[in-house]
């Protein structure tokens, strides 16, 4: 607890009461520091003289986070895909038909589906997946957003007041994201996700832009992104590596599942990036990886048969690829993962 004492209240008696409360509540020793800091932070708002509006916002956001963690906890071992798209797309249109088929196909692959719980694309994906295999993350709005009937009565429906807490779960819980045509909301979610991945604030996952029908949507978007933004040096050409355009539902499913053909997941451990793999690489493959991606590695890559020191003991059966990654070239890291998946 020594470290937690550096972050404490001005009132010594209150600090002692927090420690006593942790004892009475039976907080485990390995989590004690975090609970101590959480309680201290809440009471520091009082010391800071926080405004009532700020207290209401903090209170609501914390409640939403806590409840979201609770709902998702039993399903931590199941991969999930978040589906974004317009709430205004009518039933029977090409995009809603494709979204429904995509939801059905992903469930058949053993995945669960996350949507914003609204109608249109979201409702279609939810219908295809079925309520039992999907989550709905609804947002309270004065118009347009009621939970679709396929998730409305399911305990995996969560209703949020704030977009930022809702979007956190739509990204945090997703092992992939599929984006169908949509408006401001879909564009916001697309660019925020790409920004998070570009800056290393979110794990690299497959981001698939799904075309549907005879009129292009994402191809037009891509012409502006890979054309105008690159030409004006607002992004690098390699930044377009973060997304793929799928012309069919079959291609979208293949893009998502193929990303996990050899690659499984990753964690930062100390100053290394540890990739969990479905199978270990051969010496020749390791040499080729080092040669191709030496520009983003600060030293030689290595392998381990299981979890490395300081790593959480997750997936102990999976071999590890240990990379001295430079923590800046995330588009090249996406290309490295793509290379691994070809082996």
C-alpha positions as CSV (number, residue, x, y, z in Angstrom):
1,X,0.0,0.0,0.0
2,X,3.0,2.3,0.1
3,X,2.4,3.6,-3.4
4,X,-1.3,4.5,-2.6
5,X,-0.2,6.7,0.3
6,X,1.3,9.1,-2.3
7,X,-2.2,9.7,-3.5
8,X,-4.4,10.5,-0.6
9,X,-6.8,13.0,0.9
10,X,-5.7,16.0,2.9
11,X,-7.7,14.7,5.9
12,X,-5.6,12.0,7.7
13,X,-8.6,10.6,9.6
14,X,-10.4,10.1,6.3
15,X,-7.4,8.3,4.9
16,X,-7.4,5.9,7.8
17,X,-11.2,5.3,7.4
18,X,-10.6,4.4,3.7
19,X,-8.0,1.8,4.8
20,X,-10.4,0.4,7.4
21,X,-13.2,0.3,4.9
22,X,-11.0,-1.8,2.5
23,X,-10.4,-4.2,5.4
24,X,-14.1,-4.5,6.3
25,X,-15.1,-4.9,2.6
26,X,-12.6,-7.8,2.3
27,X,-10.8,-6.3,-0.8
28,X,-8.2,-8.7,-2.1
29,X,-4.6,-7.7,-1.6
30,X,-3.8,-7.7,-5.3
31,X,-6.6,-5.2,-6.0
32,X,-6.4,-3.1,-2.9
33,X,-4.3,-0.3,-4.5
34,X,-6.9,0.3,-7.2
35,X,-9.9,0.4,-4.8
36,X,-8.0,2.7,-2.5
37,X,-7.3,5.1,-5.3
38,X,-10.9,4.9,-6.6
39,X,-12.3,5.8,-3.2
40,X,-9.7,8.5,-2.8
41,X,-10.6,10.0,-6.2
42,X,-14.2,10.1,-5.4
43,X,-13.6,12.0,-2.1
44,X,-11.1,14.3,-3.7
45,X,-14.0,15.7,-5.7
46,X,-15.3,16.9,-2.4
47,X,-12.0,18.4,-1.5
48,X,-11.8,20.1,-4.9
49,X,-15.3,21.6,-4.4
50,X,-16.6,19.9,-7.6
51,X,-19.8,21.4,-9.0
52,X,-23.0,19.5,-8.6
53,X,-23.2,19.0,-12.4
54,X,-19.8,17.5,-12.5
55,X,-20.7,15.1,-9.6
56,X,-23.8,14.0,-11.5
57,X,-21.7,13.3,-14.6
58,X,-19.1,11.4,-12.7
59,X,-21.6,9.4,-10.8
60,X,-23.6,8.4,-13.9
61,X,-20.5,7.5,-15.9
62,X,-19.1,5.4,-13.1
63,X,-22.4,3.6,-12.7
64,X,-22.6,2.9,-16.4
65,X,-19.0,1.5,-16.5
66,X,-19.7,-0.7,-13.5
67,X,-22.9,-2.1,-14.9
68,X,-21.3,-2.7,-18.3
69,X,-18.4,-4.6,-16.8
70,X,-20.9,-6.8,-14.9
71,X,-23.0,-7.6,-18.0
72,X,-20.0,-8.5,-20.2
73,X,-18.0,-10.4,-17.5
74,X,-19.6,-13.9,-18.1
75,X,-18.8,-13.7,-21.8
76,X,-15.1,-12.7,-21.7
77,X,-14.0,-15.9,-23.5
78,X,-16.2,-15.4,-26.5
79,X,-15.0,-13.2,-29.4
80,X,-17.4,-10.4,-30.4
81,X,-17.9,-8.2,-33.4
82,X,-19.3,-4.7,-33.2
83,X,-21.6,-3.7,-36.0
84,X,-22.1,-0.1,-36.9
85,X,-24.5,1.4,-39.4
86,X,-27.4,3.7,-39.9
87,X,-30.5,3.4,-37.8
88,X,-32.5,4.9,-40.7
89,X,-32.0,2.1,-43.2
90,X,-35.3,0.5,-44.1
91,X,-36.0,-3.2,-43.8
92,X,-35.5,-5.1,-47.1
93,X,-32.8,-2.7,-48.4
94,X,-29.6,-4.2,-49.6
95,X,-27.6,-3.0,-46.5
96,X,-30.1,-4.3,-43.9
97,X,-30.3,-7.7,-45.7
98,X,-26.4,-7.8,-45.7
99,X,-26.2,-6.8,-42.0
100,X,-28.7,-9.6,-41.1
101,X,-26.8,-12.2,-43.0
102,X,-23.5,-11.0,-41.5
103,X,-24.9,-11.3,-38.0
104,X,-26.1,-14.8,-38.8
105,X,-22.8,-15.9,-40.3
106,X,-20.7,-14.5,-37.4
107,X,-22.8,-16.4,-34.9
108,X,-22.3,-19.6,-37.0
109,X,-18.5,-18.9,-36.7
110,X,-18.8,-18.9,-32.9
111,X,-18.8,-15.2,-32.4
112,X,-21.3,-12.9,-30.6
113,X,-22.6,-9.6,-32.1
114,X,-22.6,-6.1,-30.5
115,X,-24.7,-3.3,-31.8
116,X,-26.0,0.0,-30.7
117,X,-29.4,-1.7,-30.1
118,X,-31.3,0.7,-32.5
119,X,-33.2,-0.1,-35.7
120,X,-31.9,-0.2,-39.3
121,X,-28.5,-1.8,-39.7
122,X,-28.3,-2.4,-35.9
123,X,-31.6,-4.2,-35.7
124,X,-30.9,-6.2,-38.9
125,X,-27.6,-7.5,-37.5
126,X,-29.3,-8.2,-34.1
127,X,-32.0,-10.1,-35.9
128,X,-29.5,-12.2,-37.8
129,X,-27.5,-13.0,-34.7
130,X,-30.5,-13.5,-32.4
131,X,-30.8,-12.1,-28.9
132,X,-29.1,-15.0,-27.2
133,X,-25.9,-14.4,-29.1
134,X,-25.8,-10.6,-29.1
135,X,-25.6,-7.5,-27.0
136,X,-27.4,-4.2,-27.4
137,X,-25.8,-1.0,-26.2
138,X,-28.6,1.5,-26.4
139,X,-28.3,5.3,-25.9
140,X,-31.0,7.5,-24.4
141,X,-32.1,10.0,-27.1
142,X,-35.2,12.1,-27.4
143,X,-35.8,10.7,-30.9
144,X,-34.9,7.8,-33.2
145,X,-33.3,5.4,-30.7
146,X,-35.5,2.7,-29.1
147,X,-34.1,-0.7,-28.5
148,X,-34.9,-3.1,-31.4
149,X,-37.3,-6.0,-30.7
150,X,-34.6,-8.6,-31.0
151,X,-32.7,-7.3,-27.9
152,X,-35.3,-5.2,-26.1
153,X,-36.2,-7.7,-23.4
154,X,-32.8,-9.4,-23.2
155,X,-30.6,-9.0,-20.0
156,X,-27.7,-8.2,-22.4
157,X,-29.3,-4.9,-23.3
158,X,-27.5,-1.9,-21.6
159,X,-28.9,1.6,-21.9
160,X,-26.4,4.4,-21.6
161,X,-26.8,8.1,-21.0
162,X,-23.4,9.1,-22.4
163,X,-22.0,8.3,-25.8
164,X,-18.5,8.1,-24.5
165,X,-19.2,5.2,-22.1
166,X,-21.3,3.4,-24.7
167,X,-18.6,3.7,-27.3
168,X,-15.9,2.6,-24.9
169,X,-17.7,-0.8,-24.6
170,X,-18.4,-1.1,-28.3
171,X,-14.6,-0.9,-28.9
172,X,-13.3,-2.5,-25.7
173,X,-15.3,-5.6,-26.0
174,X,-14.8,-6.1,-29.8
175,X,-12.4,-8.4,-31.4
176,X,-13.5,-7.0,-34.8
177,X,-15.7,-4.1,-36.1
178,X,-17.9,-4.3,-39.2
179,X,-19.2,-1.0,-40.6
180,X,-22.1,-0.7,-42.9
181,X,-23.3,2.5,-44.6
182,X,-24.4,5.2,-42.2
183,X,-24.5,8.9,-41.4
184,X,-22.8,11.2,-38.8
185,X,-22.8,8.5,-36.1
186,X,-21.3,5.9,-38.3
187,X,-18.6,8.3,-39.6
188,X,-17.9,9.3,-36.0
189,X,-17.4,5.7,-34.9
190,X,-15.3,4.9,-38.0
191,X,-12.9,7.8,-37.5
192,X,-12.7,7.4,-33.7
193,X,-11.9,3.7,-34.0
194,X,-9.2,4.3,-36.7
195,X,-7.7,7.1,-34.5
196,X,-7.5,4.9,-31.5
197,X,-5.8,2.1,-33.4
198,X,-3.5,4.6,-35.2
199,X,-2.3,6.0,-31.9
200,X,-2.0,2.7,-30.1
201,X,-4.9,3.5,-27.7
202,X,-6.8,0.5,-28.9
203,X,-5.7,-2.9,-29.9
204,X,-5.3,-3.6,-33.6
205,X,-8.4,-5.5,-34.7
206,X,-10.0,-6.1,-38.1
207,X,-12.0,-3.1,-39.3
208,X,-14.1,-4.1,-42.2
209,X,-16.2,-1.7,-44.3
210,X,-19.0,-3.6,-45.9
211,X,-20.4,-2.6,-49.2
212,X,-23.9,-3.6,-50.1
213,X,-26.0,-3.1,-53.2
214,X,-25.0,-1.7,-56.6
215,X,-24.1,1.8,-55.4
216,X,-20.6,2.1,-53.8
217,X,-20.4,3.7,-50.3
218,X,-17.1,2.9,-48.7
219,X,-15.3,3.0,-52.0
220,X,-16.3,6.7,-52.3
221,X,-15.2,7.2,-48.7
222,X,-11.9,5.5,-49.4
223,X,-11.2,7.7,-52.4
224,X,-11.3,10.7,-50.2
225,X,-9.4,9.0,-47.3
226,X,-6.7,7.4,-49.4
227,X,-6.7,10.1,-52.0
228,X,-7.3,13.6,-50.5
229,X,-6.1,13.0,-47.0
230,X,-2.9,11.3,-48.3
231,X,-2.3,13.8,-51.0
232,X,-2.5,16.7,-48.5
233,X,-0.3,14.8,-46.1
234,X,-2.9,14.7,-43.4
235,X,-2.4,11.0,-43.0
236,X,0.3,8.6,-44.4
237,X,-0.6,6.2,-47.2
238,X,0.2,3.3,-44.9
239,X,-2.5,4.4,-42.4
240,X,-5.1,2.9,-44.8
241,X,-3.7,-0.5,-43.7
242,X,-6.0,-0.3,-40.7
243,X,-9.2,-1.1,-42.7
244,X,-10.4,-3.4,-45.4
245,X,-13.3,-2.9,-47.8
246,X,-15.5,-6.1,-48.2
247,X,-17.6,-6.3,-51.3
248,X,-19.7,-9.2,-49.9
249,X,-20.8,-10.6,-46.6
250,X,-18.7,-13.7,-47.3
251,X,-15.7,-11.5,-47.8
252,X,-16.4,-9.6,-44.6
253,X,-16.6,-12.8,-42.6
254,X,-13.4,-14.0,-44.1
255,X,-11.6,-10.7,-43.3
256,X,-12.7,-11.0,-39.7
257,X,-12.0,-14.6,-39.0
258,X,-8.8,-14.7,-41.1
259,X,-7.2,-12.1,-38.9
260,X,-7.2,-14.7,-36.1
261,X,-5.8,-17.5,-38.3
262,X,-2.4,-17.5,-36.5
263,X,-2.5,-14.3,-34.5
264,X,-4.6,-14.6,-31.3
265,X,-4.2,-11.5,-29.1
266,X,-1.5,-9.2,-27.7
267,X,-0.4,-7.5,-24.5
268,X,2.2,-4.9,-23.6
269,X,4.6,-6.5,-21.1
270,X,7.3,-4.1,-19.8
271,X,8.9,-2.6,-22.9
272,X,7.9,-5.5,-25.2
273,X,4.8,-6.3,-27.2
274,X,3.8,-9.9,-26.6
275,X,1.7,-11.6,-29.3
276,X,-0.1,-14.8,-28.5
277,X,-0.1,-17.1,-31.5
278,X,-2.1,-20.2,-32.4
279,X,1.2,-22.0,-33.2
280,X,4.8,-21.1,-32.9
281,X,6.9,-19.8,-35.9
282,X,9.8,-21.8,-37.4
283,X,13.3,-20.4,-37.3
284,X,13.1,-19.5,-41.0
285,X,9.8,-17.7,-40.5
286,X,11.3,-15.8,-37.5
287,X,14.2,-14.8,-39.7
288,X,11.9,-13.6,-42.5
289,X,9.8,-11.6,-40.0
290,X,12.9,-9.9,-38.6
291,X,14.1,-9.0,-42.1
292,X,10.7,-7.6,-43.3
293,X,9.9,-5.7,-40.1
294,X,13.3,-4.7,-38.8
295,X,12.3,-1.0,-39.3
296,X,9.8,-1.2,-36.4
297,X,11.8,-3.5,-34.1
298,X,14.3,-2.2,-31.7
299,X,16.1,-5.5,-31.5
300,X,15.7,-9.2,-32.3
301,X,12.3,-10.8,-32.0
302,X,12.0,-13.9,-29.7
303,X,9.6,-16.7,-28.9
304,X,8.4,-18.4,-25.7
305,X,6.3,-21.5,-25.2
306,X,3.8,-19.8,-22.9
307,X,3.3,-16.6,-20.8
308,X,6.3,-14.5,-20.1
309,X,7.4,-13.0,-16.8
310,X,5.0,-10.2,-15.7
311,X,2.4,-11.2,-18.2
312,X,-1.1,-12.1,-17.0
313,X,-1.5,-15.8,-17.0
314,X,-4.1,-15.8,-19.8
315,X,-4.1,-18.5,-22.5
316,X,-1.2,-20.4,-21.0
317,X,-1.4,-23.0,-23.8
318,X,-0.5,-20.5,-26.5
319,X,3.1,-19.8,-27.6
320,X,4.3,-16.2,-27.5
321,X,6.0,-14.0,-30.1
322,X,8.0,-11.3,-28.2
323,X,8.6,-8.1,-30.1
324,X,10.7,-5.1,-29.1
325,X,8.2,-3.0,-30.9
326,X,8.9,0.8,-31.3
327,X,5.4,1.7,-30.1
328,X,4.8,4.1,-32.9
329,X,4.5,2.4,-36.2
330,X,1.1,0.8,-35.8
331,X,0.2,0.5,-39.5
332,X,3.4,-1.6,-39.9
333,X,2.4,-3.6,-36.9
334,X,-0.9,-4.4,-38.7
335,X,1.1,-5.5,-41.7
336,X,3.2,-7.7,-39.4
337,X,0.1,-9.4,-38.1
338,X,-1.1,-9.9,-41.7
339,X,2.3,-11.5,-42.5
340,X,2.0,-13.9,-39.5
341,X,-1.4,-14.9,-40.7
342,X,-0.1,-16.0,-44.1
343,X,2.3,-18.5,-42.4
